[in-house]
Amino acid sequence: MQDNVPLTAGVDHVGLAVKDLALARGFFCDCLGWRVVGENQNYPASFVSDGNGIVTLWQVEDPEKCVPFDRRRNVGLHHLALKVVDRSALDALHARVAAWPGIVVEFAPERSGKGPKVHFMVREPGGTRVEFACVSPAVG
């Protein structure tokens, strides 16, 4: 085996602990159009997919005593970034997501630095910070 050669082959799935499994699953499936590909009623957990990747949504044990998401003070997830096909899809998705119950919009679509990436950021109803991003040509 050669040094510095990856022994991994991409991300298998991302697991998110959420305060309210039903609200988080509803956001991913009903708002984003993902589908449930598995469930574990004993945990409880839902496995959702957009056909390209899987996100596991795990219900926290005690929602009333859980520690809220804090990207600046807690080790672990800073945000989940999802790729969007193009700028018109990003704008349409922003309109749908921003109107979804329980969503907190951190910022609307804007260039990331000098571009070419355009993105927006929200907190989904389960409490996780989610970014949606696409590559968009420079505007004249």
MIMARSE-642414 format. One line per field, with one value per atom (N, C-alpha, C): residue number from 0; x, y, z; atom name; residue in three letters. Coordinates in nm, 4 decimals, padded with zeros to 6 digits. Layout:
BEGIN
k <- [NUM;...]
east <- [X;...]
north <- [Y;...]
up <- [Z;...]
a <- [CA;...]
r <- [ALA;...]
This chain:
BEGIN
k <- [0;0;0;1;1;1;2;2;2;3;3;3;4;4;4;5;5;5;6;6;6;7;7;7;8;8;8;9;9;9;10;10;10;11;11;11;12;12;12;13;13;13;14;14;14;15;15;15;16;16;16;17;17;17;18;18;18;19;19;19;20;20;20;21;21;21;22;22;22;23;23;23;24;24;24;25;25;25;26;26;26;27;27;27;28;28;28;29;29;29;30;30;30;31;31;31;32;32;32;33;33;33;34;34;34;35;35;35;36;36;36;37;37;37;38;38;38;39;39;39;40;40;40;41;41;41;42;42;42;43;43;43;44;44;44;45;45;45;46;46;46;47;47;47;48;48;48;49;49;49;50;50;50;51;51;51;52;52;52;53;53;53;54;54;54;55;55;55;56;56;56;57;57;57;58;58;58;59;59;59;60;60;60;61;61;61;62;62;62;63;63;63;64;64;64;65;65;65;66;66;66;67;67;67;68;68;68;69;69;69;70;70;70;71;71;71;72;72;72;73;73;73;74;74;74;75;75;75;76;76;76;77;77;77;78;78;78;79;79;79;80;80;80;81;81;81;82;82;82;83;83;83;84;84;84;85;85;85;86;86;86;87;87;87;88;88;88;89;89;89;90;90;90;91;91;91;92;92;92;93;93;93;94;94;94;95;95;95;96;96;96;97;97;97;98;98;98;99;99;99;100;100;100;101;101;101;102;102;102;103;103;103;104;104;104;105;105;105;106;106;106;107;107;107;108;108;108;109;109;109;110;110;110;111;111;111;112;112;112;113;113;113;114;114;114;115;115;115;116;116;116;117;117;117;118;118;118;119;119;119;120;120;120;121;121;121;122;122;122;123;123;123;124;124;124;125;125;125;126;126;126;127;127;127;128;128;128;129;129;129;130;130;130;131;131;131;132;132;132;133;133;133;134;134;134;135;135;135;136;136;136;137;137;137;138;138;138;139;139;139]
east <- [00.0844;00.0000;00.0885;00.0575;00.1327;00.0805;00.1727;00.1302;00.0474;-00.0444;-00.1286;-00.2243;-00.2549;-00.3550;-00.4837;-00.5946;-00.7179;-00.7627;-00.8061;-00.8630;-01.0149;-01.0691;-01.2141;-01.2613;-01.3935;-01.4501;-01.5723;-01.5619;-01.6736;-01.7527;-01.8580;-01.9419;-02.0523;-02.0667;-02.1727;-02.3067;-02.3101;-02.4303;-02.3900;-02.4809;-02.4616;-02.5722;-02.5359;-02.6337;-02.6559;-02.7808;-02.8158;-02.9053;-02.8692;-02.9567;-03.0537;-03.1830;-03.2836;-03.3759;-03.4274;-03.5168;-03.6536;-03.7025;-03.8345;-03.8223;-03.8238;-03.8046;-03.9116;-04.0369;-04.1458;-04.1301;-04.0957;-04.0764;-03.9566;-03.8469;-03.7269;-03.7546;-03.8171;-03.8505;-03.9456;-04.0432;-04.1356;-04.0641;-03.9666;-03.8905;-03.8163;-03.7410;-03.6631;-03.7518;-03.8593;-03.9426;-04.0495;-04.1254;-04.2357;-04.1897;-04.0917;-04.0438;-03.9388;-03.8392;-03.7293;-03.7561;-03.8566;-03.8883;-03.8073;-03.7405;-03.6654;-03.7645;-03.7145;-03.8019;-03.7400;-03.8256;-03.7799;-03.7334;-03.6094;-03.5555;-03.5389;-03.5696;-03.5624;-03.6017;-03.6388;-03.6738;-03.6341;-03.6109;-03.5851;-03.6724;-03.7853;-03.8809;-03.8267;-03.7303;-03.6760;-03.5828;-03.5182;-03.4204;-03.4886;-03.5770;-03.6248;-03.5393;-03.5420;-03.4656;-03.5354;-03.5128;-03.5580;-03.4375;-03.4302;-03.3233;-03.3859;-03.3403;-03.4002;-03.2953;-03.3423;-03.2488;-03.3075;-03.2189;-03.2562;-03.2182;-03.1768;-03.1338;-02.9834;-02.9169;-02.7720;-02.6992;-02.7624;-02.7018;-02.8093;-02.7646;-02.8582;-02.8259;-02.9306;-02.9195;-03.0011;-02.9380;-03.0058;-03.0498;-03.1773;-03.2342;-03.2616;-03.1895;-03.2016;-03.2735;-03.3795;-03.4531;-03.3695;-03.3462;-03.2757;-03.3617;-03.2971;-03.3670;-03.4665;-03.4261;-03.5129;-03.5158;-03.6101;-03.6147;-03.6199;-03.6824;-03.6949;-03.5617;-03.4705;-03.3422;-03.2248;-03.2510;-03.1400;-03.0695;-02.9433;-02.8631;-02.8854;-02.9279;-02.9523;-02.8236;-02.8397;-02.7291;-02.6546;-02.5233;-02.4404;-02.3102;-02.3023;-02.1878;-02.0593;-02.0681;-01.9487;-01.8926;-01.9735;-01.9267;-01.9186;-01.9827;-01.9832;-01.8978;-01.8239;-01.7487;-01.8475;-01.8246;-01.9119;-01.9637;-02.0847;-02.1427;-02.1488;-02.0999;-02.1125;-02.2367;-02.2538;-02.3742;-02.3712;-02.4856;-02.4988;-02.5153;-02.4312;-02.4395;-02.4933;-02.6008;-02.6633;-02.6458;-02.6065;-02.5831;-02.7156;-02.7310;-02.8496;-02.8019;-02.8834;-02.8369;-02.8005;-02.8756;-02.8442;-02.9114;-02.8877;-02.9367;-03.0887;-03.1536;-03.3001;-03.3598;-03.3013;-03.3476;-03.3191;-03.2050;-03.1712;-03.2722;-03.3060;-03.4036;-03.5421;-03.5837;-03.7132;-03.7129;-03.6027;-03.5914;-03.5928;-03.5251;-03.5255;-03.6677;-03.7450;-03.8829;-03.9641;-03.9483;-04.0216;-03.9761;-03.8462;-03.7914;-03.8232;-03.8082;-03.8313;-03.9760;-04.0687;-04.2100;-04.2489;-04.1562;-04.1880;-04.2016;-04.3032;-04.3213;-04.1991;-04.1593;-04.0495;-03.9107;-03.9015;-03.7716;-03.7254;-03.5971;-03.5346;-03.4331;-03.4548;-03.3627;-03.2485;-03.1274;-03.0092;-02.9721;-02.9700;-02.9533;-03.0081;-03.0572;-03.1132;-02.9995;-03.0323;-02.9268;-02.8334;-02.7042;-02.6000;-02.4742;-02.3833;-02.2555;-02.1762;-02.1062;-02.0139;-01.8784;-01.8384;-01.7159;-01.7336;-01.6393;-01.6458;-01.7092;-01.7612;-01.8270;-01.7268;-01.7671;-01.8961;-02.0084;-01.9811;-02.0848;-02.1847;-02.3136;-02.4229;-02.4892;-02.5249;-02.5805;-02.6775;-02.7562;-02.8362;-02.8330;-02.8649;-02.8519;-02.9783;-03.0240;-03.1426;-03.1161;-03.2048;-03.2164;-03.3451;-03.3330;-03.4523;-03.5278;-03.6540;-03.7349;-03.6774;-03.5907;-03.5287;-03.4106;-03.3696;-03.2656;-03.1312;-03.1115;-02.9818;-02.9686;-02.8484;-02.8157;-02.7882;-02.8603;-02.8493;-02.8191;-02.7183;-02.6820;-02.7247;-02.7739;-02.8064;-02.7172;-02.6488;-02.5495;-02.5478;-02.5135;-02.4935;-02.3816;-02.3278;-02.2315;-02.3108;-02.2900;-02.3656;-02.2677;-02.2879;-02.1985;-02.1991;-02.0881;-02.0769;-02.1811;-02.2364;-02.3359;-02.2636;-02.2908;-02.2269;-02.2058]
north <- [-00.1187;00.0000;00.1244;00.2176;00.3418;00.4438;00.5225;00.6263;00.7323;00.7939;00.9037;00.8656;00.7389;00.6949;00.6711;00.7375;00.7195;00.5736;00.5301;00.3967;00.4034;00.5229;00.5429;00.5749;00.5680;00.5893;00.6795;00.7930;00.8855;00.8697;00.9462;00.9450;00.8417;00.7513;00.6510;00.7138;00.7848;00.8562;00.9575;01.0475;01.1448;01.1201;01.1130;01.0922;01.2207;01.2597;01.3817;01.3468;01.3945;01.3827;01.5004;01.4730;01.5782;01.5796;01.6962;01.7138;01.6510;01.6613;01.6089;01.5331;01.4005;01.3161;01.3395;01.3500;01.3685;01.5000;01.6076;01.7368;01.7329;01.6732;01.6654;01.5789;01.4630;01.3752;01.4466;01.5188;01.5942;01.6989;01.7666;01.8664;01.8004;01.6958;01.6307;01.5682;01.5024;01.4299;01.5170;01.5899;01.6676;01.7986;01.8639;01.9907;01.9705;01.8860;01.8679;01.7585;01.6762;01.5713;01.4436;01.4270;01.3044;01.1929;01.0695;00.9590;00.8802;00.8192;00.7335;00.6019;00.5624;00.4366;00.3323;00.3699;00.2762;00.3448;00.2640;00.3173;00.2173;00.2684;00.1855;00.2412;00.1771;00.2249;00.2138;00.1239;00.1045;00.2171;00.2839;00.3871;00.5134;00.5827;00.5715;00.6524;00.6082;00.6742;00.6564;00.7528;00.7429;00.7650;00.6870;00.6981;00.7558;00.8757;00.9448;00.9661;00.9736;00.9856;01.0702;01.1410;01.2135;01.1333;01.0090;00.9241;00.9292;01.0232;01.0365;01.0099;01.0366;01.0180;00.9875;00.9450;00.9110;00.9949;01.0457;01.1137;01.0323;00.9982;00.9275;01.0298;01.0312;01.1224;01.0430;01.0759;01.0040;01.0920;01.0427;01.1154;01.1197;01.2406;01.2478;01.1824;01.1337;01.0588;01.1442;01.2660;01.3526;01.4916;01.5165;01.6448;01.7677;01.7526;01.8674;01.9027;01.8081;01.8319;01.8319;01.8224;01.8165;01.9519;01.9486;02.0693;02.1181;02.2424;02.2918;02.2954;02.2846;02.2920;02.4245;02.4177;02.5382;02.5140;02.5630;02.5380;02.6013;02.6986;02.7683;02.7131;02.6363;02.5905;02.4397;02.3644;02.2188;02.1541;02.0525;01.9742;01.8888;01.8748;01.7916;01.8702;01.8440;01.9014;02.0533;02.1191;02.2641;02.2934;02.2178;02.2235;02.1094;02.0798;01.9834;02.0634;02.0403;02.1135;02.0203;02.0633;01.9854;02.0567;01.9817;02.0361;02.0514;02.1653;02.1937;02.2085;02.1655;02.1561;02.2892;02.3953;02.5240;02.6383;02.7610;02.8793;02.8882;02.8541;02.8641;02.7627;02.6440;02.5444;02.5918;02.6561;02.7085;02.8137;02.9054;03.0099;02.9513;02.8533;02.7883;02.7130;02.6456;02.5719;02.6673;02.7798;02.8782;02.9250;02.9545;03.0000;02.8927;02.7672;02.6572;02.6373;02.6325;02.6071;02.7221;02.8462;02.9630;02.9690;02.9132;02.9150;02.7935;02.6990;02.5758;02.6045;02.5482;02.5717;02.5272;02.6107;02.5779;02.6079;02.6584;02.6923;02.8274;02.8364;02.9643;02.9911;03.0971;03.1317;03.2140;03.1636;03.2377;03.3448;03.3078;03.4060;03.3503;03.4418;03.4088;03.3819;03.3346;03.3056;03.4246;03.3932;03.4938;03.4222;03.4981;03.4412;03.4021;03.2925;03.2500;03.3100;03.4119;03.4843;03.5541;03.5317;03.5925;03.4988;03.3876;03.2926;03.1939;03.1056;03.1010;03.0327;02.9892;02.9223;03.0244;02.9879;03.0643;02.9705;03.0240;02.9375;03.0127;02.9341;02.9902;02.8913;02.9409;02.8601;02.8725;02.7586;02.7556;02.6642;02.6727;02.5720;02.4969;02.3663;02.2870;02.2619;02.2196;02.2069;02.1128;02.0194;01.9302;01.9925;02.1128;02.1874;02.1957;02.1237;02.1213;02.2352;02.2911;02.3960;02.3291;02.3708;02.3097;02.4189;02.3931;02.4828;02.4181;02.4999;02.4567;02.5390;02.4731;02.5444;02.4942;02.5842;02.5489;02.6363;02.5940;02.6767;02.7555;02.8866;02.9743;03.0655;03.0849;03.1747;03.3158;03.3838;03.5219;03.6083;03.7011;03.7934;03.9193;03.9608;04.0692;04.1917]
up <- [00.0000;00.0000;00.0000;-00.0884;-00.0999;00.0004;00.0601;00.1543;00.0842;00.1592;00.1124;-00.0002;-00.0147;-00.1106;-00.0317;-00.0695;00.0065;00.0091;00.1233;00.1369;00.1461;00.1281;00.1290;-00.0123;-00.0330;-00.1663;-00.1605;-00.0924;-00.0855;00.0429;00.0552;00.1750;00.1553;00.2506;00.2446;00.2822;00.3941;00.4373;00.5435;00.5733;00.6799;00.7813;00.9087;01.0140;01.0915;01.1072;01.1799;01.2984;01.4166;01.5326;01.5274;01.5321;01.5184;01.6396;01.6691;01.7843;01.7587;01.6343;01.6001;01.4681;01.4769;01.3594;01.2536;01.2933;01.1969;01.1208;01.1912;01.1237;01.0299;01.0731;00.9885;00.8653;00.8845;00.7722;00.6761;00.7287;00.6442;00.5613;00.6213;00.5462;00.4304;00.4591;00.3532;00.2461;00.2867;00.1906;00.1254;00.2049;00.1492;00.0864;00.1467;00.0931;-00.0158;00.0110;-00.0846;-00.1878;-00.1663;-00.2635;-00.2474;-00.1343;-00.1089;-00.0767;-00.0624;-00.0252;00.0892;00.1687;00.2776;00.2161;00.2461;00.1931;00.3033;00.4257;00.5371;00.6662;00.7650;00.8963;01.0030;01.1224;01.2388;01.3503;01.3731;01.4733;01.6153;01.6378;01.7721;01.8143;01.7195;01.7589;01.8042;01.7442;01.6061;01.5080;01.3826;01.2769;01.1431;01.0538;00.9149;00.8257;00.7183;00.6207;00.4947;00.4546;00.3412;00.2323;00.1068;-00.0051;-00.1168;-00.1849;-00.3063;-00.4305;-00.4123;-00.5218;-00.5448;-00.4804;-00.4943;-00.3634;-00.2531;-00.1223;-00.0200;00.0975;00.2048;00.3278;00.3902;00.5185;00.6179;00.7292;00.8364;00.9393;00.9709;01.0691;01.1956;01.3022;01.4287;01.5301;01.5884;01.6917;01.8196;01.8757;02.0039;02.1115;02.2149;02.3194;02.3989;02.4345;02.5137;02.4505;02.3599;02.2889;02.3799;02.4975;02.5886;02.6554;02.6641;02.7300;02.6337;02.5043;02.4087;02.3985;02.3626;02.3445;02.2015;02.1834;02.0470;01.9650;01.8350;01.7409;01.7593;01.7658;01.7772;01.7022;01.5805;01.4929;01.5438;01.6299;01.6780;01.8090;01.8832;02.0148;02.0304;01.9433;01.9575;01.8498;01.8893;01.7923;01.7152;01.5856;01.5032;01.3845;01.3469;01.2261;01.2318;01.1273;01.1114;01.0275;00.9200;00.8386;00.7379;00.6802;00.5730;00.4451;00.3449;00.2179;00.1094;00.0433;-00.0627;-00.1963;-00.2963;-00.4303;-00.5046;-00.5710;-00.6523;-00.7968;-00.8946;-01.0332;-01.0982;-01.0729;-01.1362;-01.0602;-01.1062;-01.0350;-01.0338;-01.1444;-01.1430;-01.0457;-01.0374;-00.9404;-00.7982;-00.7770;-00.6443;-00.6012;-00.6912;-00.6583;-00.6305;-00.7111;-00.6890;-00.5566;-00.5268;-00.4010;-00.2823;-00.2952;-00.1864;-00.1566;-00.2611;-00.2406;-00.1675;-00.2061;-00.1420;00.0020;00.0226;00.1563;00.2513;00.2061;00.2920;00.3414;00.2641;00.3023;00.3865;00.4058;00.4780;00.6277;00.6939;00.8380;00.9189;01.0111;01.1003;01.0469;00.9265;00.8666;00.9185;00.9485;00.9808;00.8699;00.7929;00.6844;00.7419;00.7255;00.7712;00.6698;00.5411;00.4348;00.3042;00.2195;00.0885;-00.0105;-00.1321;-00.2295;-00.2512;-00.2415;-00.2635;-00.3079;-00.3672;-00.4083;-00.2844;-00.2952;-00.1906;-00.2261;-00.1516;-00.1859;-00.3196;-00.4101;-00.5437;-00.6455;-00.5990;-00.6885;-00.7445;-00.8314;-00.9013;-00.8232;-00.7008;-00.6240;-00.5700;-00.5766;-00.5171;-00.4169;-00.2997;-00.1964;-00.1070;-00.0304;00.0783;00.1937;00.3132;00.4339;00.5173;00.5712;00.6581;00.7773;00.8749;00.9808;00.9507;00.9288;00.9008;01.0323;01.0268;01.1472;01.2533;01.2137;01.3105;01.3813;01.3380;01.4066;01.3367;01.2272;01.1601;01.0596;01.0536;00.9565;00.8217;00.7175;00.5847;00.4828;00.4003;00.2906;00.1600;00.0676;-00.0683;-00.1610;-00.2548;-00.3358;-00.4790;-00.5699;-00.7102;-00.7653;-00.8790;-00.9508;-01.0516;-01.0529;-01.1419;-01.2156;-01.3449;-01.4185;-01.3601;-01.3777;-01.3286;-01.3967;-01.3212;-01.3740;-01.4194;-01.5455;-01.6143;-01.5444]
a <- [N;CA;C;N;CA;C;N;CA;C;N;CA;C;N;CA;C;N;CA;C;N;CA;C;N;CA;C;N;CA;C;N;CA;C;N;CA;C;N;CA;C;N;CA;C;N;CA;C;N;CA;C;N;CA;C;N;CA;C;N;CA;C;N;CA;C;N;CA;C;N;CA;C;N;CA;C;N;CA;C;N;CA;C;N;CA;C;N;CA;C;N;CA;C;N;CA;C;N;CA;C;N;CA;C;N;CA;C;N;CA;C;N;CA;C;N;CA;C;N;CA;C;N;CA;C;N;CA;C;N;CA;C;N;CA;C;N;CA;C;N;CA;C;N;CA;C;N;CA;C;N;CA;C;N;CA;C;N;CA;C;N;CA;C;N;CA;C;N;CA;C;N;CA;C;N;CA;C;N;CA;C;N;CA;C;N;CA;C;N;CA;C;N;CA;C;N;CA;C;N;CA;C;N;CA;C;N;CA;C;N;CA;C;N;CA;C;N;CA;C;N;CA;C;N;CA;C;N;CA;C;N;CA;C;N;CA;C;N;CA;C;N;CA;C;N;CA;C;N;CA;C;N;CA;C;N;CA;C;N;CA;C;N;CA;C;N;CA;C;N;CA;C;N;CA;C;N;CA;C;N;CA;C;N;CA;C;N;CA;C;N;CA;C;N;CA;C;N;CA;C;N;CA;C;N;CA;C;N;CA;C;N;CA;C;N;CA;C;N;CA;C;N;CA;C;N;CA;C;N;CA;C;N;CA;C;N;CA;C;N;CA;C;N;CA;C;N;CA;C;N;CA;C;N;CA;C;N;CA;C;N;CA;C;N;CA;C;N;CA;C;N;CA;C;N;CA;C;N;CA;C;N;CA;C;N;CA;C;N;CA;C;N;CA;C;N;CA;C;N;CA;C;N;CA;C;N;CA;C;N;CA;C;N;CA;C;N;CA;C;N;CA;C;N;CA;C;N;CA;C;N;CA;C;N;CA;C;N;CA;C;N;CA;C;N;CA;C;N;CA;C;N;CA;C;N;CA;C;N;CA;C;N;CA;C;N;CA;C;N;CA;C;N;CA;C;N;CA;C;N;CA;C;N;CA;C;N;CA;C]
r <- [MET;MET;MET;GLN;GLN;GLN;ASP;ASP;ASP;ASN;ASN;ASN;VAL;VAL;VAL;PRO;PRO;PRO;LEU;LEU;LEU;THR;THR;THR;ALA;ALA;ALA;GLY;GLY;GLY;VAL;VAL;VAL;ASP;ASP;ASP;HIS;HIS;HIS;VAL;VAL;VAL;GLY;GLY;GLY;LEU;LEU;LEU;ALA;ALA;ALA;VAL;VAL;VAL;LYS;LYS;LYS;ASP;ASP;ASP;LEU;LEU;LEU;ALA;ALA;ALA;LEU;LEU;LEU;ALA;ALA;ALA;ARG;ARG;ARG;GLY;GLY;GLY;PHE;PHE;PHE;PHE;PHE;PHE;CYS;CYS;CYS;ASP;ASP;ASP;CYS;CYS;CYS;LEU;LEU;LEU;GLY;GLY;GLY;TRP;TRP;TRP;ARG;ARG;ARG;VAL;VAL;VAL;VAL;VAL;VAL;GLY;GLY;GLY;GLU;GLU;GLU;ASN;ASN;ASN;GLN;GLN;GLN;ASN;ASN;ASN;TYR;TYR;TYR;PRO;PRO;PRO;ALA;ALA;ALA;SER;SER;SER;PHE;PHE;PHE;VAL;VAL;VAL;SER;SER;SER;ASP;ASP;ASP;GLY;GLY;GLY;ASN;ASN;ASN;GLY;GLY;GLY;ILE;ILE;ILE;VAL;VAL;VAL;THR;THR;THR;LEU;LEU;LEU;TRP;TRP;TRP;GLN;GLN;GLN;VAL;VAL;VAL;GLU;GLU;GLU;ASP;ASP;ASP;PRO;PRO;PRO;GLU;GLU;GLU;LYS;LYS;LYS;CYS;CYS;CYS;VAL;VAL;VAL;PRO;PRO;PRO;PHE;PHE;PHE;ASP;ASP;ASP;ARG;ARG;ARG;ARG;ARG;ARG;ARG;ARG;ARG;ASN;ASN;ASN;VAL;VAL;VAL;GLY;GLY;GLY;LEU;LEU;LEU;HIS;HIS;HIS;HIS;HIS;HIS;LEU;LEU;LEU;ALA;ALA;ALA;LEU;LEU;LEU;LYS;LYS;LYS;VAL;VAL;VAL;VAL;VAL;VAL;ASP;ASP;ASP;ARG;ARG;ARG;SER;SER;SER;ALA;ALA;ALA;LEU;LEU;LEU;ASP;ASP;ASP;ALA;ALA;ALA;LEU;LEU;LEU;HIS;HIS;HIS;ALA;ALA;ALA;ARG;ARG;ARG;VAL;VAL;VAL;ALA;ALA;ALA;ALA;ALA;ALA;TRP;TRP;TRP;PRO;PRO;PRO;GLY;GLY;GLY;ILE;ILE;ILE;VAL;VAL;VAL;VAL;VAL;VAL;GLU;GLU;GLU;PHE;PHE;PHE;ALA;ALA;ALA;PRO;PRO;PRO;GLU;GLU;GLU;ARG;ARG;ARG;SER;SER;SER;GLY;GLY;GLY;LYS;LYS;LYS;GLY;GLY;GLY;PRO;PRO;PRO;LYS;LYS;LYS;VAL;VAL;VAL;HIS;HIS;HIS;PHE;PHE;PHE;MET;MET;MET;VAL;VAL;VAL;ARG;ARG;ARG;GLU;GLU;GLU;PRO;PRO;PRO;GLY;GLY;GLY;GLY;GLY;GLY;THR;THR;THR;ARG;ARG;ARG;VAL;VAL;VAL;GLU;GLU;GLU;PHE;PHE;PHE;ALA;ALA;ALA;CYS;CYS;CYS;VAL;VAL;VAL;SER;SER;SER;PRO;PRO;PRO;ALA;ALA;ALA;VAL;VAL;VAL;GLY;GLY;GLY]
